[in-house]
Amino acid sequence: MDARPAAVVTDLVLVSRWIAGALLLGLVLAAERRPLSSVGLHAPRGRDVLATVGPAAARGGV
């Protein structure tokens, strides 16, 4: 059995979730005219960047 159809379904699910997220953010910004912090988004702080880049650099990913 070919694994390709499962990969296509997975890709479609991921793309649909990204689209749904973008639509939600667009709704918050355009229709509700609220800041993105109203749904829990904020600019990354130094601590957030270090928590992401540090482990990636330790594994050789950066």
PyMOL Python script that loads the backbone (N, CA, C, O; Angstrom):
from pymol import cmd

cmd.read_pdbstr("""\
ATOM      1  N   MET A   1       0.841  -1.179   0.000  1.00  0.00           N
ATOM      2  CA  MET A   1       0.000   0.000   0.000  1.00  0.00           C
ATOM      3  C   MET A   1       0.884   1.241   0.000  1.00  0.00           C
ATOM      4  O   MET A   1       1.905   1.289   0.686  1.00  0.00           O
ATOM      5  N   ASP A   2       0.491   2.216  -0.757  1.00  0.00           N
ATOM      6  CA  ASP A   2       1.266   3.443  -0.904  1.00  0.00           C
ATOM      7  C   ASP A   2       0.953   4.407   0.245  1.00  0.00           C
ATOM      8  O   ASP A   2      -0.210   4.610   0.594  1.00  0.00           O
ATOM      9  N   ALA A   3       1.988   4.989   0.821  1.00  0.00           N
ATOM     10  CA  ALA A   3       1.812   5.924   1.940  1.00  0.00           C
ATOM     11  C   ALA A   3       1.492   7.331   1.452  1.00  0.00           C
ATOM     12  O   ALA A   3       1.189   8.210   2.259  1.00  0.00           O
ATOM     13  N   ARG A   4       1.554   7.550   0.169  1.00  0.00           N
ATOM     14  CA  ARG A   4       1.349   8.882  -0.376  1.00  0.00           C
ATOM     15  C   ARG A   4      -0.026   9.486  -0.040  1.00  0.00           C
ATOM     16  O   ARG A   4      -0.069  10.655   0.343  1.00  0.00           O
ATOM     17  N   PRO A   5      -1.146   8.762  -0.159  1.00  0.00           N
ATOM     18  CA  PRO A   5      -2.430   9.379   0.186  1.00  0.00           C
ATOM     19  C   PRO A   5      -2.492   9.874   1.629  1.00  0.00           C
ATOM     20  O   PRO A   5      -3.092  10.916   1.892  1.00  0.00           O
ATOM     21  N   ALA A   6      -1.892   9.153   2.561  1.00  0.00           N
ATOM     22  CA  ALA A   6      -1.890   9.601   3.957  1.00  0.00           C
ATOM     23  C   ALA A   6      -1.110  10.903   4.101  1.00  0.00           C
ATOM     24  O   ALA A   6      -1.495  11.778   4.877  1.00  0.00           O
ATOM     25  N   ALA A   7      -0.016  11.033   3.357  1.00  0.00           N
ATOM     26  CA  ALA A   7       0.771  12.261   3.416  1.00  0.00           C
ATOM     27  C   ALA A   7      -0.016  13.434   2.843  1.00  0.00           C
ATOM     28  O   ALA A   7       0.060  14.549   3.358  1.00  0.00           O
ATOM     29  N   VAL A   8      -0.768  13.182   1.781  1.00  0.00           N
ATOM     30  CA  VAL A   8      -1.579  14.243   1.183  1.00  0.00           C
ATOM     31  C   VAL A   8      -2.662  14.695   2.154  1.00  0.00           C
ATOM     32  O   VAL A   8      -2.909  15.892   2.298  1.00  0.00           O
ATOM     33  N   VAL A   9      -3.300  13.753   2.814  1.00  0.00           N
ATOM     34  CA  VAL A   9      -4.337  14.096   3.792  1.00  0.00           C
ATOM     35  C   VAL A   9      -3.734  14.901   4.932  1.00  0.00           C
ATOM     36  O   VAL A   9      -4.324  15.887   5.377  1.00  0.00           O
ATOM     37  N   THR A  10      -2.574  14.494   5.405  1.00  0.00           N
ATOM     38  CA  THR A  10      -1.899  15.224   6.481  1.00  0.00           C
ATOM     39  C   THR A  10      -1.583  16.645   6.044  1.00  0.00           C
ATOM     40  O   THR A  10      -1.789  17.590   6.805  1.00  0.00           O
ATOM     41  N   ASP A  11      -1.084  16.801   4.826  1.00  0.00           N
ATOM     42  CA  ASP A  11      -0.776  18.134   4.315  1.00  0.00           C
ATOM     43  C   ASP A  11      -2.035  18.991   4.220  1.00  0.00           C
ATOM     44  O   ASP A  11      -2.006  20.172   4.568  1.00  0.00           O
ATOM     45  N   LEU A  12      -3.128  18.415   3.755  1.00  0.00           N
ATOM     46  CA  LEU A  12      -4.380  19.167   3.646  1.00  0.00           C
ATOM     47  C   LEU A  12      -4.890  19.598   5.015  1.00  0.00           C
ATOM     48  O   LEU A  12      -5.406  20.706   5.165  1.00  0.00           O
ATOM     49  N   VAL A  13      -4.751  18.737   6.005  1.00  0.00           N
ATOM     50  CA  VAL A  13      -5.181  19.086   7.362  1.00  0.00           C
ATOM     51  C   VAL A  13      -4.333  20.236   7.898  1.00  0.00           C
ATOM     52  O   VAL A  13      -4.864  21.180   8.484  1.00  0.00           O
ATOM     53  N   LEU A  14      -3.022  20.159   7.700  1.00  0.00           N
ATOM     54  CA  LEU A  14      -2.143  21.226   8.189  1.00  0.00           C
ATOM     55  C   LEU A  14      -2.447  22.554   7.507  1.00  0.00           C
ATOM     56  O   LEU A  14      -2.514  23.592   8.166  1.00  0.00           O
ATOM     57  N   VAL A  15      -2.629  22.525   6.195  1.00  0.00           N
ATOM     58  CA  VAL A  15      -2.932  23.755   5.460  1.00  0.00           C
ATOM     59  C   VAL A  15      -4.270  24.321   5.909  1.00  0.00           C
ATOM     60  O   VAL A  15      -4.397  25.533   6.083  1.00  0.00           O
ATOM     61  N   SER A  16      -5.263  23.473   6.098  1.00  0.00           N
ATOM     62  CA  SER A  16      -6.575  23.964   6.521  1.00  0.00           C
ATOM     63  C   SER A  16      -6.505  24.584   7.918  1.00  0.00           C
ATOM     64  O   SER A  16      -7.209  25.554   8.198  1.00  0.00           O
ATOM     65  N   ARG A  17      -5.667  24.037   8.790  1.00  0.00           N
ATOM     66  CA  ARG A  17      -5.526  24.628  10.131  1.00  0.00           C
ATOM     67  C   ARG A  17      -4.831  25.986  10.071  1.00  0.00           C
ATOM     68  O   ARG A  17      -5.210  26.904  10.799  1.00  0.00           O
ATOM     69  N   TRP A  18      -3.814  26.125   9.210  1.00  0.00           N
ATOM     70  CA  TRP A  18      -3.156  27.415   9.050  1.00  0.00           C
ATOM     71  C   TRP A  18      -4.138  28.449   8.486  1.00  0.00           C
ATOM     72  O   TRP A  18      -4.141  29.603   8.915  1.00  0.00           O
ATOM     73  N   ILE A  19      -4.960  28.038   7.536  1.00  0.00           N
ATOM     74  CA  ILE A  19      -5.951  28.952   6.961  1.00  0.00           C
ATOM     75  C   ILE A  19      -6.968  29.358   8.021  1.00  0.00           C
ATOM     76  O   ILE A  19      -7.330  30.532   8.111  1.00  0.00           O
ATOM     77  N   ALA A  20      -7.432  28.409   8.821  1.00  0.00           N
ATOM     78  CA  ALA A  20      -8.389  28.720   9.884  1.00  0.00           C
ATOM     79  C   ALA A  20      -7.783  29.695  10.894  1.00  0.00           C
ATOM     80  O   ALA A  20      -8.462  30.612  11.357  1.00  0.00           O
ATOM     81  N   GLY A  21      -6.513  29.500  11.235  1.00  0.00           N
ATOM     82  CA  GLY A  21      -5.844  30.420  12.152  1.00  0.00           C
ATOM     83  C   GLY A  21      -5.720  31.815  11.572  1.00  0.00           C
ATOM     84  O   GLY A  21      -5.935  32.806  12.270  1.00  0.00           O
ATOM     85  N   ALA A  22      -5.371  31.895  10.291  1.00  0.00           N
ATOM     86  CA  ALA A  22      -5.251  33.199   9.632  1.00  0.00           C
ATOM     87  C   ALA A  22      -6.607  33.900   9.576  1.00  0.00           C
ATOM     88  O   ALA A  22      -6.692  35.110   9.783  1.00  0.00           O
ATOM     89  N   LEU A  23      -7.663  33.142   9.295  1.00  0.00           N
ATOM     90  CA  LEU A  23      -9.005  33.729   9.276  1.00  0.00           C
ATOM     91  C   LEU A  23      -9.411  34.234  10.656  1.00  0.00           C
ATOM     92  O   LEU A  23     -10.036  35.288  10.770  1.00  0.00           O
ATOM     93  N   LEU A  24      -9.065  33.499  11.694  1.00  0.00           N
ATOM     94  CA  LEU A  24      -9.379  33.934  13.054  1.00  0.00           C
ATOM     95  C   LEU A  24      -8.662  35.242  13.383  1.00  0.00           C
ATOM     96  O   LEU A  24      -9.264  36.164  13.933  1.00  0.00           O
ATOM     97  N   LEU A  25      -7.377  35.316  13.045  1.00  0.00           N
ATOM     98  CA  LEU A  25      -6.634  36.546  13.311  1.00  0.00           C
ATOM     99  C   LEU A  25      -7.188  37.698  12.488  1.00  0.00           C
ATOM    100  O   LEU A  25      -7.277  38.824  12.977  1.00  0.00           O
ATOM    101  N   GLY A  26      -7.563  37.424  11.239  1.00  0.00           N
ATOM    102  CA  GLY A  26      -8.174  38.457  10.403  1.00  0.00           C
ATOM    103  C   GLY A  26      -9.488  38.946  10.985  1.00  0.00           C
ATOM    104  O   GLY A  26      -9.779  40.142  10.950  1.00  0.00           O
ATOM    105  N   LEU A  27     -10.281  38.031  11.519  1.00  0.00           N
ATOM    106  CA  LEU A  27     -11.546  38.405  12.149  1.00  0.00           C
ATOM    107  C   LEU A  27     -11.303  39.299  13.359  1.00  0.00           C
ATOM    108  O   LEU A  27     -11.989  40.305  13.541  1.00  0.00           O
ATOM    109  N   VAL A  28     -10.338  38.936  14.176  1.00  0.00           N
ATOM    110  CA  VAL A  28     -10.039  39.730  15.376  1.00  0.00           C
ATOM    111  C   VAL A  28      -9.589  41.134  14.981  1.00  0.00           C
ATOM    112  O   VAL A  28     -10.020  42.122  15.575  1.00  0.00           O
ATOM    113  N   LEU A  29      -8.718  41.214  13.972  1.00  0.00           N
ATOM    114  CA  LEU A  29      -8.189  42.516  13.573  1.00  0.00           C
ATOM    115  C   LEU A  29      -9.219  43.368  12.832  1.00  0.00           C
ATOM    116  O   LEU A  29      -9.380  44.549  13.139  1.00  0.00           O
ATOM    117  N   ALA A  30      -9.915  42.779  11.863  1.00  0.00           N
ATOM    118  CA  ALA A  30     -10.788  43.559  10.990  1.00  0.00           C
ATOM    119  C   ALA A  30     -12.184  43.766  11.572  1.00  0.00           C
ATOM    120  O   ALA A  30     -12.657  44.900  11.660  1.00  0.00           O
ATOM    121  N   ALA A  31     -12.835  42.696  11.963  1.00  0.00           N
ATOM    122  CA  ALA A  31     -14.232  42.806  12.383  1.00  0.00           C
ATOM    123  C   ALA A  31     -14.365  43.281  13.830  1.00  0.00           C
ATOM    124  O   ALA A  31     -15.180  44.153  14.130  1.00  0.00           O
ATOM    125  N   GLU A  32     -13.576  42.713  14.707  1.00  0.00           N
ATOM    126  CA  GLU A  32     -13.701  43.080  16.116  1.00  0.00           C
ATOM    127  C   GLU A  32     -12.860  44.300  16.476  1.00  0.00           C
ATOM    128  O   GLU A  32     -13.093  44.933  17.505  1.00  0.00           O
ATOM    129  N   ARG A  33     -11.889  44.629  15.637  1.00  0.00           N
ATOM    130  CA  ARG A  33     -10.996  45.779  15.857  1.00  0.00           C
ATOM    131  C   ARG A  33     -10.351  45.752  17.240  1.00  0.00           C
ATOM    132  O   ARG A  33     -10.314  46.749  17.961  1.00  0.00           O
ATOM    133  N   ARG A  34      -9.849  44.572  17.573  1.00  0.00           N
ATOM    134  CA  ARG A  34      -9.168  44.395  18.854  1.00  0.00           C
ATOM    135  C   ARG A  34      -7.720  44.032  18.582  1.00  0.00           C
ATOM    136  O   ARG A  34      -7.406  43.535  17.500  1.00  0.00           O
ATOM    137  N   PRO A  35      -6.829  44.267  19.538  1.00  0.00           N
ATOM    138  CA  PRO A  35      -5.432  43.866  19.353  1.00  0.00           C
ATOM    139  C   PRO A  35      -5.297  42.348  19.437  1.00  0.00           C
ATOM    140  O   PRO A  35      -6.142  41.672  20.024  1.00  0.00           O
ATOM    141  N   LEU A  36      -4.228  41.820  18.844  1.00  0.00           N
ATOM    142  CA  LEU A  36      -4.009  40.377  18.869  1.00  0.00           C
ATOM    143  C   LEU A  36      -3.748  39.867  20.281  1.00  0.00           C
ATOM    144  O   LEU A  36      -3.870  38.670  20.542  1.00  0.00           O
ATOM    145  N   SER A  37      -3.394  40.757  21.182  1.00  0.00           N
ATOM    146  CA  SER A  37      -3.210  40.332  22.574  1.00  0.00           C
ATOM    147  C   SER A  37      -4.531  39.877  23.191  1.00  0.00           C
ATOM    148  O   SER A  37      -4.530  39.195  24.216  1.00  0.00           O
ATOM    149  N   SER A  38      -5.654  40.244  22.581  1.00  0.00           N
ATOM    150  CA  SER A  38      -6.950  39.804  23.105  1.00  0.00           C
ATOM    151  C   SER A  38      -7.156  38.305  22.923  1.00  0.00           C
ATOM    152  O   SER A  38      -8.006  37.714  23.589  1.00  0.00           O
ATOM    153  N   VAL A  39      -6.382  37.678  22.023  1.00  0.00           N
ATOM    154  CA  VAL A  39      -6.449  36.224  21.854  1.00  0.00           C
ATOM    155  C   VAL A  39      -5.165  35.561  22.324  1.00  0.00           C
ATOM    156  O   VAL A  39      -4.915  34.396  22.017  1.00  0.00           O
ATOM    157  N   GLY A  40      -4.347  36.305  23.073  1.00  0.00           N
ATOM    158  CA  GLY A  40      -3.169  35.713  23.698  1.00  0.00           C
ATOM    159  C   GLY A  40      -1.875  35.835  22.918  1.00  0.00           C
ATOM    160  O   GLY A  40      -0.872  35.243  23.317  1.00  0.00           O
ATOM    161  N   LEU A  41      -1.859  36.580  21.822  1.00  0.00           N
ATOM    162  CA  LEU A  41      -0.622  36.751  21.059  1.00  0.00           C
ATOM    163  C   LEU A  41       0.088  38.021  21.493  1.00  0.00           C
ATOM    164  O   LEU A  41      -0.541  39.050  21.741  1.00  0.00           O
ATOM    165  N   HIS A  42       1.406  37.934  21.582  1.00  0.00           N
ATOM    166  CA  HIS A  42       2.210  39.094  21.925  1.00  0.00           C
ATOM    167  C   HIS A  42       3.550  38.972  21.230  1.00  0.00           C
ATOM    168  O   HIS A  42       3.915  37.896  20.756  1.00  0.00           O
ATOM    169  N   ALA A  43       4.278  40.061  21.166  1.00  0.00           N
ATOM    170  CA  ALA A  43       5.610  40.036  20.557  1.00  0.00           C
ATOM    171  C   ALA A  43       6.531  39.164  21.410  1.00  0.00           C
ATOM    172  O   ALA A  43       6.447  39.188  22.638  1.00  0.00           O
ATOM    173  N   PRO A  44       7.407  38.398  20.766  1.00  0.00           N
ATOM    174  CA  PRO A  44       8.308  37.543  21.545  1.00  0.00           C
ATOM    175  C   PRO A  44       9.272  38.376  22.386  1.00  0.00           C
ATOM    176  O   PRO A  44       9.785  39.401  21.936  1.00  0.00           O
ATOM    177  N   ARG A  45       9.506  37.923  23.599  1.00  0.00           N
ATOM    178  CA  ARG A  45      10.469  38.569  24.488  1.00  0.00           C
ATOM    179  C   ARG A  45      11.812  37.872  24.343  1.00  0.00           C
ATOM    180  O   ARG A  45      11.907  36.827  23.698  1.00  0.00           O
ATOM    181  N   GLY A  46      12.827  38.435  24.928  1.00  0.00           N
ATOM    182  CA  GLY A  46      14.156  37.837  24.869  1.00  0.00           C
ATOM    183  C   GLY A  46      14.171  36.423  25.415  1.00  0.00           C
ATOM    184  O   GLY A  46      14.836  35.546  24.864  1.00  0.00           O
ATOM    185  N   ARG A  47      13.444  36.201  26.489  1.00  0.00           N
ATOM    186  CA  ARG A  47      13.356  34.875  27.100  1.00  0.00           C
ATOM    187  C   ARG A  47      12.738  33.865  26.125  1.00  0.00           C
ATOM    188  O   ARG A  47      13.174  32.716  26.055  1.00  0.00           O
ATOM    189  N   ASP A  48      11.718  34.304  25.372  1.00  0.00           N
ATOM    190  CA  ASP A  48      11.071  33.410  24.408  1.00  0.00           C
ATOM    191  C   ASP A  48      12.029  33.016  23.290  1.00  0.00           C
ATOM    192  O   ASP A  48      12.069  31.860  22.868  1.00  0.00           O
ATOM    193  N   VAL A  49      12.796  33.988  22.818  1.00  0.00           N
ATOM    194  CA  VAL A  49      13.755  33.720  21.745  1.00  0.00           C
ATOM    195  C   VAL A  49      14.834  32.761  22.235  1.00  0.00           C
ATOM    196  O   VAL A  49      15.205  31.825  21.526  1.00  0.00           O
ATOM    197  N   LEU A  50      15.333  32.989  23.438  1.00  0.00           N
ATOM    198  CA  LEU A  50      16.360  32.100  23.984  1.00  0.00           C
ATOM    199  C   LEU A  50      15.828  30.683  24.194  1.00  0.00           C
ATOM    200  O   LEU A  50      16.551  29.711  23.977  1.00  0.00           O
ATOM    201  N   ALA A  51      14.578  30.563  24.612  1.00  0.00           N
ATOM    202  CA  ALA A  51      13.993  29.242  24.826  1.00  0.00           C
ATOM    203  C   ALA A  51      13.826  28.479  23.519  1.00  0.00           C
ATOM    204  O   ALA A  51      13.765  27.249  23.524  1.00  0.00           O
ATOM    205  N   THR A  52      13.750  29.193  22.405  1.00  0.00           N
ATOM    206  CA  THR A  52      13.603  28.551  21.098  1.00  0.00           C
ATOM    207  C   THR A  52      14.949  28.317  20.432  1.00  0.00           C
ATOM    208  O   THR A  52      15.228  27.218  19.954  1.00  0.00           O
ATOM    209  N   VAL A  53      15.780  29.347  20.402  1.00  0.00           N
ATOM    210  CA  VAL A  53      17.056  29.272  19.686  1.00  0.00           C
ATOM    211  C   VAL A  53      18.076  28.447  20.460  1.00  0.00           C
ATOM    212  O   VAL A  53      18.875  27.735  19.850  1.00  0.00           O
ATOM    213  N   GLY A  54      18.068  28.526  21.781  1.00  0.00           N
ATOM    214  CA  GLY A  54      19.044  27.790  22.586  1.00  0.00           C
ATOM    215  C   GLY A  54      19.038  26.293  22.339  1.00  0.00           C
ATOM    216  O   GLY A  54      20.076  25.735  21.984  1.00  0.00           O
ATOM    217  N   PRO A  55      17.902  25.619  22.513  1.00  0.00           N
ATOM    218  CA  PRO A  55      17.880  24.171  22.254  1.00  0.00           C
ATOM    219  C   PRO A  55      18.168  23.818  20.795  1.00  0.00           C
ATOM    220  O   PRO A  55      18.789  22.793  20.514  1.00  0.00           O
ATOM    221  N   ALA A  56      17.717  24.662  19.869  1.00  0.00           N
ATOM    222  CA  ALA A  56      17.984  24.386  18.451  1.00  0.00           C
ATOM    223  C   ALA A  56      19.476  24.484  18.165  1.00  0.00           C
ATOM    224  O   ALA A  56      20.020  23.682  17.406  1.00  0.00           O
ATOM    225  N   ALA A  57      20.138  25.467  18.773  1.00  0.00           N
ATOM    226  CA  ALA A  57      21.583  25.612  18.576  1.00  0.00           C
ATOM    227  C   ALA A  57      22.338  24.454  19.226  1.00  0.00           C
ATOM    228  O   ALA A  57      23.355  23.995  18.704  1.00  0.00           O
ATOM    229  N   ALA A  58      21.838  23.989  20.360  1.00  0.00           N
ATOM    230  CA  ALA A  58      22.498  22.873  21.043  1.00  0.00           C
ATOM    231  C   ALA A  58      22.444  21.595  20.214  1.00  0.00           C
ATOM    232  O   ALA A  58      23.351  20.765  20.282  1.00  0.00           O
ATOM    233  N   ARG A  59      21.383  21.441  19.434  1.00  0.00           N
ATOM    234  CA  ARG A  59      21.259  20.261  18.571  1.00  0.00           C
ATOM    235  C   ARG A  59      21.932  20.466  17.226  1.00  0.00           C
ATOM    236  O   ARG A  59      21.993  19.540  16.417  1.00  0.00           O
ATOM    237  N   GLY A  60      22.434  21.663  16.980  1.00  0.00           N
ATOM    238  CA  GLY A  60      23.088  21.939  15.702  1.00  0.00           C
ATOM    239  C   GLY A  60      22.118  22.363  14.620  1.00  0.00           C
ATOM    240  O   GLY A  60      22.441  22.287  13.434  1.00  0.00           O
ATOM    241  N   GLY A  61      20.936  22.808  15.010  1.00  0.00           N
ATOM    242  CA  GLY A  61      19.928  23.202  14.030  1.00  0.00           C
ATOM    243  C   GLY A  61      20.026  24.640  13.581  1.00  0.00           C
ATOM    244  O   GLY A  61      19.362  25.029  12.620  1.00  0.00           O
ATOM    245  N   VAL A  62      20.836  25.443  14.249  1.00  0.00           N
ATOM    246  CA  VAL A  62      20.938  26.858  13.870  1.00  0.00           C
ATOM    247  C   VAL A  62      22.290  27.108  13.269  1.00  0.00           C
ATOM    248  O   VAL A  62      22.593  28.235  12.878  1.00  0.00           O
TER     249      VAL A  62
END
""", "prot")
cmd.dss("prot")
cmd.show_as("cartoon", "prot")
cmd.util.cbc("prot")
cmd.orient("prot")
